[in-house]
């Protein structure tokens, strides 16, 4: 099960080295890095790593906020990863690990809460 890392910082002044080191220490074969706001949906390196994923690969981030800025964004990205047959892990958010039954359950619960919130807003 190959591991790929994704590291992101928001500004050019911030450094990717700490995230990169954590991801390599966690066993990531390659780390995709970019300096771009998490609010942007067009993140070239994130797109590149997702397209590279094959069944049983795992995308790893140090923290969820490096991947997504909202529950909707997180669920969309996790959906794209799942479509590739791959898994996802956040090192600091152990509950978010789609490679385990417990982690998949937690993602479904969070997704359900987000959907419920959208329905309440609509109503």
N, C-alpha and C positions, 0 to 999 in steps of 0.2 A: 504494500500500500504506500505508494510515493506521497510524500508531503510537500506541498508548495506553500510558501509564505507570501503574505501581502502586507506591506508596510506603507503607511501614508501619514504625511504631516500636512498641515494646512497652509503654511507659509514657507517661503524660501529661507527664512531665518532659522527655522527649526531643523533639527538634525534627525536623520533616519537611522543613525548608527545603533542606538540602543534597541530599537525594535528589530532591526536586522540581526543583531547578536542574539536576542532572545529566540527569534525564529530559527536561526541556525542551531542553537543549543537544543531546541525542541526537535531537531531532526529534519528540518526542511532542506530538501535537495537544492532548491532554487528559491530566492526571495525576489518578488516583483515589488519595486519601490516607486513611489511617486509623491510629488509635492503639489497637491491640489486640494481645494476645499472639499470636504465631505458632502457639502450641499450640492455640488455639481453632479449631475447624473452621468456626464461624459467623463469617465476616468479611464484613459487609454490602457494603463497597466492592469487595472482590474479586469477590463474586458479581455485583455490578452491572456491573463492567467485563467479566467473562466473558460475561454475557448480552448485552452490547452488541456484542461481537465479531462481525464478518461475515467471509465468505471473503476471504482475502488480507490481513486486518488482522494486526497484530503487537502482542502484549502485551510490554512491556519493563519489567524491574526493574533496579535498580542491582547487586544481588547476590542469589544464590539464596536465602539465608536470609531475605530480605525476603518471599519467596513461600511457602516451605515449610520445615518443621522436620525432616522425615524423607524418606527416599527414597520411601516409600509415598505420603506426602502429595504430594510433587513429581509422581510419576507420575499420581496421580489428577487433579491440577490440569492437568497437561499433556494428559491424556486429554480433559478437559472443553474445553480450548482447541482441541484437534485436531477434536473433534466439531463445533465451530463453523466449521471450515475455516480457522482462523487459525493463526498461528505464534507463537513465543515466543523472546525473547532476554534474556540476562542480560549486562549491560554488563561486569561484572568477571569473569564466568565464560564466557569466549568459546567454550568447548567446548559450552556449552548454548545452541544456536541452531537451533531446528527449521525455520528458513527455508533452511538449507543442507543438502546431502546429508551432509556430514561431521558436522554438528551432530545430524542425525536419527540417524545411526549411533551417535554417542556416547550419546544418550539411550536407544537400544535396548540398548546394551551395559550401561549403568548399570541399566536395568530388568531385564535378564537376571541381573545379579549380585544384585540385590535379591530376585528370585524364587528364585535358587539358595540364598541365605542363608535364606529362609523355609523352603524344603524341608529344608535341613540341620537347622534348629531343630525342625521337625516330626518328623524321623527320630530 
